[in-house]
Amino acid sequence: MKFKLEEYQQQAVAGVLANLARARRGYVEDGEKSAVGLTAPTGAGKTVIATAVLEGIYRGTPERPANPRTTVLWLTDDRSLNAQTIGKILQASGGSIDVSRIRFLSEIDEPTLEPGFIYFVHIQALQKNSTLHAIRPDGSRNDRRTFGAWDMIANTVRERGEDILVIWDEAHRGSGTTKTDRKTIARTIVNGGLTNIGTVQPAAPVVLGISATPDRFYSAMMAADRTMRLVEVPAGDVRESGLLKDRILLRNIAEDQAADSTMLALAVEDLKASNDAWRAHHEATGDQIVEPLLVLQVPPKVTDRRLAEILDVIASTWPELTDYAIAHAFGEPHGPKQVGDKTIRYLPPEAIAADDRARVVLFKSALTTGWDCPRAEVLVSFQGKDSYTEIAQLIGRLVRTPLAKRIEAGADRLNEVVAYLPGFKTEHVIRVVNALTEDETVKIDVLIAPEVCTRASDVPADIFELLDTLPSYMRPKATFSSRTAQLMRLAATLNEHGFVQNGSAKARSWIVDQMRAADRQREYEIDQKVNDILALTVGTTVVGYGAAIMLAEGKHQVATSERDLDGYYNKAVRLLPDGSAAWYYNDLCDRGYDDIDAAVRVAAMADLGFRSIIEENAAALISKWREQHRAEVSRTQRAIRELIEPLWHSGASSLIPTTVEARDVYPAATERVVGRHSESIAVYPHHLYVIPGGKKNAGLFPVDTSRSSWERKVLEVELAAGSLVAWYRNPSSGRNALAVPYKFGDQNLLMHPDFMFWHDDGDGEYVMDIVDPHQHNQTDAGPKWGALARYAQDHADRVRRCLAVIEIGGGLRALDLTADRIDELLANATDQALIENLFETDGMDY
């Protein structure tokens, strides 16, 4: 894979491969028909996961041998999705999937689909009057084809059923949910039966359904009496990975205003600001340049006069944009669109993401299928108020992060989607919010009427410095299949930033030296294994009929064929981590071994479990470099620290130490949805970030405490303290939040306490209090507060007071989390009643 998979993606790939292996085995042994469902929310990288699955099938994994004879039939319901999906697969695989083995079904005319090939077909290509049929519905023959599409699929299933996999993309579409539902083309391919041209189709033995909403697919497969196995990617894992933008900002105008051109100009200014921010990020980090895009939805019957007005606004707001930077993706007819003296080029939806020169794209439909464009960061819709569902679907296509990671270095704007909805009054914006938040596939904060709060000028700079250096924890940005792979990434990164010269070469040399040493220590054992591999012992038993059943037996040796020796070596490449098999093979050849002897020796070492030895030594070098360079790295700028420090820990722990990043700005909603209306969110003084001067509620910070009266009471109490200097509403995720690790069952999770308050302690020092009003009816309340207690005690130099707050009998009780052994008491408080009892006996009135 060219892409480094997130931990949840690796788990999904392993789960899908394991279930596909079970499904194939069930078909071979019992004729069982199976379906495997891969369900993941928007932005999870379903195609990337599927690509890794294909690599696992064709190239094998350390746990599973390859099956290069597998034929894949990939079904979609949109022609444009096929080309886009193929492009994503080739990009993600980085060449490990052979492009010459990917074809469209329409390109072949053979009795069966070939082993080892991936065929794409959209269901419209198999409609009743399609030219892909050899026999037409009226019984006449198509002179252009010998074998029709239905024939090729059916023959492959009948002849090689154990080696064909049907992948059904967007499997919730057209799946039906009961046996009596109308049979679609896709369902006929999957479940078999009478085709639309009168032939009989056998059911596909194994189906992999890919969907963000699996319920319909699941019901359809159960109705077809298939064995169903699901692999689910939790939405929370995707959000924590940074693959999704953090926030969706919805901007509209007052009820009695109409200013489409003004809103469009604001959107173009927003695009310019995003453009400048991406360039600044590129210069600061070296990350690739992102060319942000504005997508502009015009009414279905837009006039040329209105289009001319739109182009004039864009040109006057951003004069540097060329005519080529503006394109359209209107439906038929395709091709250039003449508007006055300007020509707008045509850009197919599936080509938008790759065309960096396009900066504004006009369209009429919702464009919810056939495209995917993470660099689209600004949306303007001039559609009517009844289009709220389309708007929500469209926004769902814009939520992926362009660089497949959260931008951490003080660039909140680069983690957002901004939607300008000039024709939408408050009630219609609320419908968009509801459509977004009710969609289980989109898990992002939605901010209504947002204000970008800036650092409060009256808060001492020392407070922001204390926040910026506050110890916290994070999930590693990168996960590795082995400690050796982690070592090589660390070596390259240390080399790039000047801490270790020739880092990659030194790491490889270290691994090879350790393999040499282990080879010498276990030389006799390895030599024995080499002999076993080079020569097979073939036993012969002679069996006679009658009374004497076994007449004689004997054994003799034969040389192992070179083809089988290659198989041993290829297995070693899979078993030994990263490139260590090839490194040691080359070292052996340099020391005089011939090719076969070197390959067999590497195979013997892999078979004897040398992977663990290599991994232990890779971890040892990581630890050595950490001790040598940790202090020096800690003194560099944050962007470099964030690249290196996680590599000290990745693999050893699923949660690693870091520090909170004090952001420059804090986007906050100023309104919230209440039923079918919206209302203003309460604002509070003394926050680190405030609404800028010149705006309503300037100098204050909005906090939605409507869902918890406890939070409101806590704020009222804490803000009344005379020694208070400033406070911070801790976000629920991201690098700007204080995150504390806790263990719940076998999971390593993060909790985010609600509030931090800084006080003047009277001696010129600022001290911090943590107060966490939290519902205690959840089963993980005890472990969360126990972890927070350990955090407060471990960082007593930072934390003066740390309180957990709950409501009992109409009053608030607080538990001092800095008290001795309080974490042990919380560990025993395993339900709501026990927690309340602990607060009564060991707590205090708040």
C-alpha positions in Angstrom: 0.0 0.0 0.0 1.2 3.5 -0.8 -1.0 4.9 2.0 -0.3 4.2 5.7 -3.5 2.7 7.1 -5.0 4.1 10.3 -5.4 1.6 13.1 -9.1 1.2 12.5 -8.5 0.6 8.8 -6.0 -2.1 9.6 -8.5 -3.8 11.9 -11.2 -3.5 9.2 -8.9 -5.1 6.6 -8.0 -7.9 8.9 -11.7 -8.5 9.7 -12.8 -8.5 6.1 -10.0 -10.9 5.0 -10.7 -13.3 7.9 -14.4 -13.3 7.1 -13.8 -13.8 3.3 -11.6 -16.7 4.1 -14.3 -18.2 6.3 -16.9 -17.6 3.5 -14.7 -19.2 0.9 -14.0 -22.2 3.1 -17.8 -22.6 3.9 -18.6 -22.6 0.1 -15.8 -25.2 -0.7 -16.8 -27.5 2.2 -20.6 -27.1 2.3 -21.7 -25.0 -0.6 -22.6 -22.2 1.9 -23.5 -18.8 0.3 -22.1 -16.0 2.4 -22.1 -12.2 2.5 -19.5 -10.0 4.2 -20.6 -6.5 5.0 -18.0 -3.6 5.4 -19.8 -0.7 6.9 -18.0 2.6 7.6 -19.1 6.2 8.0 -18.4 8.9 5.5 -14.7 9.7 5.4 -13.5 6.4 6.7 -11.7 5.5 3.5 -13.8 2.5 2.4 -12.1 2.3 -1.0 -8.7 2.4 0.7 -9.8 -0.4 3.0 -11.1 -2.4 0.0 -7.8 -1.8 -1.8 -5.8 -3.3 1.1 -8.2 -6.2 1.1 -7.5 -6.8 -2.6 -3.8 -6.6 -1.9 -4.3 -9.2 0.9 -6.1 -11.5 -1.5 -3.6 -11.2 -4.4 -0.3 -10.8 -2.5 -1.1 -12.5 0.8 -0.4 -11.3 4.4 1.7 -12.7 7.2 -1.4 -14.5 8.4 -2.9 -15.6 5.0 -1.5 -17.0 1.8 -2.2 -15.3 -1.5 -4.9 -16.5 -3.9 -3.8 -15.0 -7.2 -6.5 -16.8 -9.1 -9.3 -14.8 -7.5 -11.6 -13.0 -9.9 -13.3 -9.9 -8.6 -16.5 -8.5 -10.1 -17.0 -4.9 -8.7 -20.6 -3.7 -9.0 -21.6 0.0 -8.9 -24.8 1.8 -9.9 -23.1 4.8 -11.5 -20.8 4.7 -14.6 -18.7 7.6 -13.3 -18.1 5.9 -10.0 -16.2 3.1 -11.8 -13.5 5.3 -13.2 -13.2 7.2 -9.9 -12.9 4.0 -7.9 -10.3 2.6 -10.2 -8.3 5.8 -9.8 -8.5 5.6 -6.0 -7.5 1.9 -6.0 -4.4 2.6 -8.2 -3.5 5.7 -6.1 -3.9 3.9 -2.8 -2.0 0.7 -3.9 0.9 2.6 -5.3 1.4 0.0 -8.1 1.0 -3.1 -6.0 -2.2 -3.8 -7.9 -1.4 -4.2 -11.6 -3.4 -1.7 -13.7 -3.3 -4.2 -16.6 -5.4 -6.6 -14.5 -8.2 -4.1 -14.0 -10.9 -4.1 -16.8 -14.4 -3.0 -17.6 -16.7 -5.9 -18.2 -17.6 -4.4 -21.5 -14.1 -4.8 -22.8 -14.1 -8.6 -22.9 -16.0 -11.3 -24.9 -14.9 -14.6 -23.4 -16.6 -17.7 -22.0 -15.5 -16.8 -18.4 -13.9 -14.0 -16.5 -10.2 -14.5 -16.3 -8.5 -15.6 -13.0 -6.6 -12.8 -11.2 -8.5 -10.0 -12.9 -10.7 -7.2 -11.4 -13.7 -6.4 -13.5 -15.9 -3.3 -13.1 -19.5 -3.0 -14.2 -22.2 -0.5 -13.5 -25.7 -2.0 -13.4 -27.0 0.2 -16.2 -24.7 -1.7 -18.5 -26.8 -4.8 -17.9 -30.2 -3.3 -18.5 -32.6 -5.2 -20.8 -31.6 -3.5 -24.0 -27.8 -3.4 -23.3 -25.4 -4.2 -26.1 -23.5 -6.4 -23.6 -26.1 -9.2 -24.0 -25.3 -11.9 -26.6 -29.0 -12.8 -26.8 -31.5 -9.9 -27.0 -34.8 -10.1 -25.0 -36.6 -10.9 -28.2 -34.4 -14.0 -28.8 -32.3 -12.5 -31.6 -28.5 -12.7 -31.4 -26.2 -9.8 -31.0 -23.7 -10.0 -34.0 -21.1 -8.1 -32.0 -20.8 -10.6 -29.1 -20.2 -14.3 -28.8 -20.7 -14.3 -25.0 -23.0 -11.9 -23.1 -22.3 -10.4 -19.8 -24.8 -12.6 -18.0 -23.1 -15.7 -19.6 -19.6 -14.7 -18.6 -20.6 -14.1 -15.0 -22.7 -17.3 -14.8 -20.0 -19.5 -16.4 -17.4 -18.2 -14.0 -19.6 -18.9 -11.0 -20.3 -22.5 -12.2 -16.7 -23.3 -13.1 -14.7 -21.4 -10.5 -17.2 -20.5 -7.8 -14.6 -20.8 -5.0 -12.4 -18.2 -6.7 -14.9 -15.4 -7.6 -15.7 -12.5 -5.3 -18.5 -10.1 -6.0 -17.9 -6.7 -4.5 -21.1 -4.6 -4.3 -20.3 -0.9 -3.8 -22.9 1.3 -2.1 -24.6 -2.0 -1.3 -27.6 -0.3 0.4 -28.9 0.8 -3.1 -31.2 -1.5 -4.9 -30.7 -4.3 -2.4 -34.2 -4.7 -1.2 -35.0 -6.0 2.2 -37.4 -8.9 1.7 -37.8 -11.9 -0.6 -40.8 -10.3 -2.3 -39.0 -7.0 -3.2 -38.6 -6.4 -7.0 -35.4 -8.1 -8.1 -32.9 -5.5 -9.3 -29.9 -6.3 -11.6 -27.5 -6.2 -8.7 -29.7 -8.5 -6.6 -29.9 -10.9 -9.6 -26.1 -11.0 -9.9 -25.8 -11.6 -6.1 -28.7 -13.9 -5.4 -29.2 -15.5 -8.8 -32.5 -16.2 -10.5 -34.2 -15.2 -13.7 -32.4 -12.4 -15.5 -33.9 -9.5 -17.5 -33.2 -11.4 -20.8 -34.8 -14.7 -19.6 -31.6 -16.7 -18.7 -31.1 -18.2 -15.3 -28.2 -16.8 -13.2 -26.5 -18.9 -10.4 -26.1 -17.0 -7.1 -22.7 -15.6 -6.3 -21.0 -17.8 -3.7 -19.3 -14.9 -1.7 -20.3 -11.2 -1.7 -18.6 -8.3 -0.1 -21.0 -5.4 0.4 -19.5 -1.9 1.0 -21.8 0.7 2.5 -22.1 3.6 5.0 -25.6 2.4 6.0 -25.6 -1.4 6.1 -29.2 -2.0 7.3 -30.8 -2.6 3.9 -27.9 -4.8 2.7 -28.0 -6.8 5.9 -31.7 -7.3 5.6 -31.5 -8.3 1.9 -28.8 -10.9 2.6 -30.7 -12.4 5.5 -33.8 -12.5 3.3 -31.7 -14.4 0.7 -30.8 -17.0 3.4 -27.1 -16.1 3.3 -24.7 -16.4 6.1 -24.0 -12.8 7.1 -20.8 -11.5 8.7 -20.4 -7.7 9.4 -17.2 -5.7 9.9 -18.0 -2.3 11.3 -15.8 0.8 11.6 -16.9 3.0 14.6 -17.6 6.6 13.6 -15.7 7.8 16.6 -12.5 6.1 15.4 -12.8 7.9 12.1 -13.2 11.2 13.7 -10.3 10.7 16.1 -8.1 9.7 13.1 -8.2 13.2 11.6 -9.6 12.0 8.3 -12.7 14.1 8.8 -12.8 17.8 9.1 -13.7 19.0 12.6 -16.6 21.3 12.0 -19.3 22.4 9.5 -20.1 26.1 9.7 -23.5 27.1 8.4 -23.9 30.8 7.5 -27.2 32.4 6.5 -28.7 35.9 6.8 -31.4 37.5 8.8 -35.1 36.7 8.1 -35.9 39.9 6.3 -32.7 40.2 4.1 -31.9 39.1 0.6 -28.3 39.6 -0.5 -27.2 36.7 -2.7 -24.3 38.6 -4.3 -23.0 39.8 -0.9 -23.0 36.2 0.4 -21.3 35.0 -2.7 -18.6 37.6 -2.3 -18.1 36.6 1.4 -17.8 33.0 0.2 -15.1 33.9 -2.3 -13.3 35.9 0.4 -13.5 32.8 2.5 -12.0 30.8 -0.3 -9.1 33.3 -0.6 -8.5 33.1 3.1 -8.4 29.3 2.9 -6.0 29.5 0.0 -3.6 31.8 1.9 -3.9 29.5 5.0 -2.9 26.4 3.0 0.1 28.2 1.5 1.2 29.3 4.9 0.8 25.7 6.1 2.8 24.4 3.2 5.7 26.8 3.9 5.7 26.0 7.6 5.5 22.2 7.3 6.5 21.2 3.8 3.1 19.4 3.3 1.8 19.4 -0.2 0.0 22.5 -1.4 -3.8 22.2 -1.3 -5.8 24.2 -3.8 -9.1 24.8 -2.0 -12.3 24.8 -4.1 -15.6 26.6 -3.9 -18.6 24.6 -5.1 -21.5 26.8 -6.2 -25.0 25.4 -6.6 -27.2 27.4 -8.9 -31.0 27.0 -9.4 -32.1 24.4 -11.9 -33.4 27.0 -14.4 -30.7 29.6 -13.9 -30.6 32.2 -16.7 -27.5 33.3 -18.6 -28.1 36.8 -17.1 -27.9 35.4 -13.6 -24.8 33.3 -14.5 -23.2 36.5 -15.8 -23.9 38.3 -12.5 -22.3 35.3 -10.5 -19.2 35.4 -12.7 -18.9 39.2 -12.2 -19.1 38.8 -8.4 -16.4 36.1 -8.5 -14.2 38.2 -10.8 -14.5 41.4 -8.8 -13.8 39.6 -5.4 -10.8 37.6 -6.7 -9.5 39.3 -9.8 -6.5 37.0 -10.0 -8.7 34.0 -10.8 -8.4 33.1 -14.5 -11.3 32.0 -16.6 -9.9 28.5 -16.6 -10.2 28.4 -12.8 -14.0 28.4 -13.1 -15.8 25.4 -14.5 -19.3 23.9 -14.6 -20.6 20.4 -14.0 -24.1 20.9 -15.4 -26.0 18.0 -16.8 -26.7 17.5 -20.5 -25.5 19.0 -22.8 -21.9 18.6 -21.7 -19.2 20.8 -23.1 -18.2 24.5 -22.8 -20.9 27.0 -21.7 -20.9 30.5 -23.3 -22.0 33.2 -20.9 -21.7 36.7 -22.5 -18.1 37.1 -23.5 -16.9 34.4 -21.1 -16.6 30.6 -21.7 -17.0 28.3 -18.8 -15.3 25.0 -19.4 -17.0 21.7 -18.6 -15.6 19.5 -15.8 -17.1 16.0 -15.1 -18.0 15.5 -11.5 -15.5 12.6 -11.1 -12.7 14.8 -12.5 -13.2 17.7 -10.0 -10.9 16.4 -7.2 -7.9 15.8 -9.5 -8.2 19.1 -11.4 -6.2 21.5 -9.2 -6.6 24.4 -11.6 -10.3 24.4 -11.0 -11.1 26.7 -8.0 -14.8 27.3 -8.5 -17.2 24.7 -9.9 -20.9 25.6 -10.7 -23.5 22.8 -10.7 -27.2 22.4 -10.6 -27.8 18.9 -9.1 -26.7 17.8 -5.7 -23.6 16.0 -7.0 -24.0 13.5 -4.2 -22.7 10.6 -6.4 -19.9 10.3 -8.9 -17.5 12.5 -7.2 -15.5 13.1 -4.0 -13.5 16.2 -3.4 -11.8 16.8 0.0 -10.3 20.0 -1.2 -13.8 21.5 -1.6 -14.0 23.7 1.5 -16.6 26.3 0.7 -20.1 25.7 -0.5 -22.7 28.3 -1.7 -26.2 27.2 -2.5 -28.7 29.3 -4.3 -31.2 26.4 -4.3 -34.6 26.8 -2.7 -35.4 26.1 0.9 -36.8 22.7 0.1 -33.4 21.4 -0.9 -32.2 20.9 2.7 -31.8 17.1 2.2 -29.7 17.7 -0.9 -27.6 20.3 0.9 -26.9 17.8 3.8 -26.0 15.1 1.3 -23.7 17.5 -0.5 -21.9 18.6 2.6 -21.4 14.9 3.4 -19.2 14.8 0.3 -17.0 17.6 1.5 -16.1 16.4 5.0 -12.8 14.5 4.2 -9.6 16.2 5.0 -7.4 17.0 1.9 -4.2 15.6 3.4 -5.9 12.7 5.1 -5.0 14.1 8.5 -6.1 16.9 10.9 -4.0 20.0 10.5 -2.8 20.6 14.1 -0.5 23.6 13.9 -3.0 26.4 14.8 -5.0 26.2 11.6 -8.6 25.7 12.6 -9.8 27.1 9.2 -8.2 24.2 7.4 -10.2 21.7 9.4 -13.6 23.2 8.5 -16.3 23.2 5.8 -18.2 26.5 5.4 -21.6 26.5 3.8 -23.2 29.8 2.8 -27.0 29.4 2.5 -28.3 32.9 1.5 -31.8 31.6 0.6 -32.2 29.6 3.8 -34.0 31.3 6.7 -33.5 30.0 10.2 -36.1 27.2 10.1 -34.5 25.9 6.8 -31.0 26.0 8.3 -32.4 23.9 11.2 -33.6 21.3 8.7 -30.2 21.1 7.2 -28.7 20.6 10.7 -31.3 17.9 11.5 -30.6 16.2 8.2 -26.9 16.2 8.9 -27.0 15.2 12.6 -29.6 12.5 11.9 -27.4 11.0 9.2 -25.4 8.4 11.1 -22.7 8.5 8.4 -21.6 12.1 9.2 -20.2 12.6 12.7 -19.0 16.2 12.7 -19.8 19.3 14.9 -22.3 21.5 13.1 -22.1 25.2 14.2 -25.0 27.6 13.5 -24.2 31.3 13.1 -20.6 30.7 14.2 -18.3 33.3 15.5 -14.6 32.9 15.3 -13.5 33.8 18.8 -10.0 35.2 19.2 -7.5 35.3 22.1 -8.8 37.6 24.8 -6.5 40.6 25.0 -6.9 41.0 28.8 -5.8 37.4 29.5 -2.1 37.3 30.4 0.2 35.6 27.9 1.4 33.3 30.6 -2.0 31.6 30.8 -1.9 30.7 27.1 1.7 29.4 27.7 0.4 27.2 30.5 -2.3 25.8 28.3 0.1 25.3 25.4 2.5 23.2 27.6 -0.2 21.3 29.6 0.5 17.6 29.5 -2.1 15.6 27.5 -2.4 12.4 25.5 -3.3 11.5 21.9 -3.8 8.6 19.7 -0.8 8.0 17.4 -1.2 9.5 14.0 0.5 6.5 12.4 0.2 2.9 13.1 2.7 0.3 11.9 2.4 -3.4 11.1 5.7 -4.0 12.8 8.3 -2.3 15.1 10.7 -2.6 12.2 8.5 -0.5 10.0 8.2 2.0 12.9 12.0 2.1 13.2 12.4 2.8 9.5 9.9 5.7 9.7 11.7 7.1 12.7 15.1 6.7 11.0 13.9 8.6 8.0 12.3 11.4 10.1 15.4 11.8 12.3 17.6 11.9 9.2 15.3 14.5 7.5 15.6 16.9 10.5 19.3 16.4 11.1 19.3 14.3 14.3 20.7 11.1 12.8 22.9 11.1 9.6 22.1 8.3 7.1 19.4 7.2 9.5 17.7 4.6 7.2 21.0 3.0 6.3 22.0 2.8 10.0 18.7 1.2 10.9 19.0 -1.4 8.1 22.6 -2.1 9.2 21.5 -2.5 12.8 18.8 -5.1 11.9 21.2 -7.0 9.6 23.9 -7.1 12.4 21.4 -8.5 14.9 20.2 -11.1 12.4 23.8 -12.1 11.8 24.4 -12.5 15.6 21.2 -14.5 16.0 22.2 -16.6 13.0 25.6 -17.5 14.7 23.9 -18.3 18.0 21.4 -20.7 16.4 23.6 -21.9 13.5 23.1 -25.6 14.0 19.3 -25.3 14.3 19.1 -23.1 11.2 21.3 -25.6 9.2 19.0 -28.4 10.1 16.0 -26.4 8.9 17.8 -25.5 5.7 18.4 -29.3 5.0 14.7 -30.0 5.7 13.7 -27.4 3.1 16.2 -28.4 0.4 15.3 -32.1 0.5 11.9 -33.7 0.9 11.6 -37.0 2.7 9.0 -39.1 0.8 7.5 -42.1 2.6 6.1 -45.1 0.7 3.7 -47.5 2.2 2.8 -50.7 0.2 -0.7 -52.0 0.9 -1.9 -55.4 -0.2 -5.3 -57.0 -0.3 -6.4 -59.8 1.8 -5.1 -60.8 5.3 -1.8 -58.9 5.1 -2.8 -55.3 4.9 0.7 -53.6 5.2 3.4 -55.5 3.4 6.3 -53.0 3.5 7.2 -49.3 3.9 10.2 -47.2 3.0 11.5 -43.6 2.8 13.7 -41.7 0.3 14.7 -38.1 -0.3 14.1 -35.9 -3.3 15.4 -32.4 -4.0 12.8 -29.6 -3.5 12.0 -27.8 -6.8 13.1 -24.3 -7.3 9.4 -23.2 -7.7 8.7 -24.6 -4.1 11.9 -22.9 -2.8 10.6 -19.6 -4.2 7.4 -20.3 -2.3 9.4 -20.7 0.9 11.2 -17.4 0.4 8.0 -15.5 -0.5 6.5 -16.8 2.7 9.6 -15.5 4.6 9.1 -12.1 3.0 5.6 -12.1 4.4 6.6 -13.4 7.9 9.7 -11.3 8.5 8.9 -7.6 9.3 9.2 -4.8 6.7 12.1 -5.5 4.3 14.3 -7.5 6.7 14.1 -10.7 4.6 15.5 -8.9 1.6 18.1 -7.0 3.6 19.5 -10.3 5.1 19.2 -12.1 1.7 21.4 -9.4 0.1 23.9 -9.6 3.0 24.2 -13.3 2.6 24.8 -13.0 -1.1 27.5 -10.3 -0.4 29.2 -12.8 1.9 29.4 -15.5 -0.8 26.2 -17.4 -0.6 24.6 -18.3 -3.9 21.0 -17.1 -4.6 19.3 -20.4 -3.6 21.3 -21.0 -0.4 20.7 -17.4 0.7 17.0 -17.5 0.0 16.6 -20.9 1.8 18.5 -19.7 4.8 16.2 -16.6 5.1 13.2 -19.0 4.8 14.6 -21.2 7.5 15.1 -18.3 9.9 11.5 -17.1 9.2 10.2 -20.6 9.9 12.1 -20.7 13.2 10.4 -17.5 14.5 13.1 -15.0 13.9 10.4 -12.3 13.4 10.3 -11.8 17.2 14.1 -11.4 17.4 14.1 -8.8 14.7 11.2 -6.9 16.3 12.9 -6.9 19.7 16.0 -5.4 18.3 14.1 -2.8 16.3 12.3 -1.8 19.5 15.7 -1.6 21.2 17.1 0.8 18.6 14.0 3.0 18.9 14.5 3.1 22.7 18.2 3.9 22.2 17.5 6.8 19.8 14.8 8.1 22.1 17.2 8.4 25.0 19.9 10.0 22.8 17.8 12.6 21.1 14.6 13.1 23.2 15.9 16.2 24.9 17.2 17.8 21.7 13.9 17.0 19.9 11.8 18.5 22.8 13.6 21.9 22.2 12.6 22.1 18.5 9.4 23.7 17.0 6.1 22.0 17.6 5.7 20.9 14.0 8.9 18.8 14.1 8.2 17.5 17.6 4.8 16.3 16.4 6.5 14.3 13.6 9.1 12.6 15.8 7.8 12.3 19.4 4.8 9.9 18.5 7.4 7.6 16.9 9.0 7.1 20.3 5.8 5.4 21.4 3.8 4.1 18.5 3.1 0.4 18.9 4.2 0.3 22.5 1.0 2.1 23.5 -2.2 3.0 21.8 -2.2 6.4 23.6 0.9 8.5 23.7 2.0 11.7 25.7 1.8 15.1 24.1 0.8 18.6 25.1 -2.3 20.7 24.5 -2.0 23.1 21.7 -3.3 26.6 22.5 -5.1 27.5 19.3 -5.1 31.0 17.8 -8.9 31.1 17.3 -11.8 29.1 18.7 -14.9 28.8 16.4 -18.1 28.6 18.4 -21.8 28.4 17.6 -23.9 31.3 18.8 -27.2 29.6 18.2 -28.6 26.2 18.9 -31.6 24.2 17.6 -34.6 23.9 19.8 -37.4 21.9 18.1 -38.1 23.7 14.9 -36.6 27.0 16.0 -33.3 28.3 17.1 -32.3 30.4 20.1 -29.2 32.2 21.2 -26.6 30.4 23.2 -25.7 32.0 26.6 -22.4 33.9 26.8 -19.9 34.2 29.7 -17.0 36.5 30.6 -13.3 35.8 31.3 -12.8 33.0 28.7 -9.5 32.7 27.0 -11.2 33.2 23.7 -13.9 35.8 23.1 -16.1 37.2 20.3 -14.1 40.0 18.6 -14.8 43.7 19.2 -17.4 45.3 17.1 -19.7 42.3 17.1 -22.7 41.4 19.3 -21.5 40.0 22.7 -17.9 41.1 22.0 -15.6 40.1 24.8 -17.7 37.1 25.8 -17.7 33.4 24.9 -20.8 31.3 24.0 -21.3 28.0 25.9 -24.3 25.8 25.2 -25.2 24.6 28.7 -28.8 23.7 27.8 -28.2 20.0 27.9 -26.7 20.2 31.5 -27.9 22.5 34.2 -24.9 21.2 36.2 -22.5 22.9 33.7 -24.4 26.2 34.1 -24.2 26.1 37.9 -20.5 25.2 37.8 -19.8 28.2 35.6 -21.8 30.5 37.9 -19.9 29.3 41.0 -16.4 29.3 39.5 -16.8 32.6 37.7 -17.8 34.3 41.0 -14.4 33.6 42.5 -12.4 36.8 43.0 -9.1 35.2 42.2 -10.2 33.9 38.8 -8.0 35.1 35.9 -9.4 33.1 32.9 -11.1 29.8 32.1 -11.3 27.4 29.1 -14.2 25.2 27.8 -12.3 22.1 27.0 -13.2 20.7 23.5 -14.3 17.1 23.2 -11.5 16.1 20.8 -8.5 17.3 18.9 -5.1 18.7 19.9 -6.6 21.8 21.4 -8.2 19.6 24.1 -6.9 18.2 27.4 -7.2 14.5 26.9 -6.7 12.0 29.8 -6.2 8.3 29.0 -8.4 5.7 30.8 -8.9 2.0 30.4 -12.4 0.5 30.1 -12.5 -3.2 29.6 -9.9 -4.0 27.0 -10.2 -0.6 25.4 -7.8 2.4 25.8 -9.9 5.5 25.6 -9.6 9.3 26.2 -11.7 11.4 28.4 -11.9 15.2 28.2 -12.8 17.1 31.4 -15.2 20.0 30.8 -13.6 23.0 32.4 -10.2 24.4 33.4 -9.9 27.6 35.5 -6.8 29.6 36.2 -6.5 31.6 39.4 -4.0 34.1 40.8 -2.6 32.3 43.8 -1.4 35.6 45.4 2.3 35.0 44.9 2.6 35.9 41.3 1.9 32.3 40.2 -1.1 31.1 38.3 -2.7 27.8 39.4 -5.1 25.6 37.5 -8.3 23.9 38.7 -10.1 21.2 36.7 -13.9 20.8 37.3 -15.8 18.1 35.5 -19.6 18.0 35.9 -20.5 14.7 34.3 -23.4 12.3 34.1 -22.6 9.3 36.3 -25.1 6.8 35.0 -22.7 5.6 32.4 -20.7 2.5 33.3 -17.4 4.1 32.5 -17.9 7.1 34.9 -15.7 5.5 37.6 -12.8 4.6 35.3 -12.9 8.1 33.8 -12.7 9.9 37.1 -10.1 7.5 38.4 -7.9 8.3 35.5 -8.5 12.1 36.0 -7.5 11.6 39.6 -4.3 10.0 38.7 -3.6 12.7 36.2 -4.2 15.5 38.8 -1.9 13.7 41.3 0.8 13.0 38.7 0.8 16.7 37.7 0.4 18.3 41.1 2.8 21.0 40.0 0.1 22.0 37.4 -3.2 21.2 39.1 -4.2 22.8 42.3 -7.8 21.5 42.6 -9.5 18.8 40.6 -13.2 18.1 41.2 -15.8 15.7 39.8 -19.3 17.1 40.2 -22.7 15.3 40.1 -26.2 16.2 41.2 -27.8 14.2 44.0 -31.3 15.0 45.4 -31.5 18.3 43.7 -28.1 19.5 45.0 -24.5 19.4 43.6 -21.9 17.2 45.3 -18.2 17.4 44.5 -15.5 14.7 44.9 -11.9 15.9 45.5 -9.9 13.9 42.9 -6.5 14.9 44.5 -7.3 13.0 47.7 -5.2 9.9 48.5 -6.5 6.5 47.2 -9.5 8.2 45.6 -8.8 6.4 42.3 -9.0 3.0 44.1 -12.4 4.0 45.6 -13.6 5.0 42.2 -12.4 1.7 40.7 -14.8 -0.1 43.1 -17.7 2.3 42.2 -19.0 0.2 39.3 -22.5 1.6 39.0 -24.6 4.7 39.6 -25.7 3.8 43.1 -22.1 3.1 44.3 -20.8 6.3 42.7 -23.5 8.3 44.5 -22.7 6.6 47.8 -19.0 7.5 47.3 -19.9 11.2 46.7 -22.1 11.1 49.8 -19.5 9.6 52.1 -16.3 11.1 50.7 -17.5 14.1 48.8 -18.6 17.7 49.8 -21.3 20.1 48.9 -20.4 22.1 45.8 
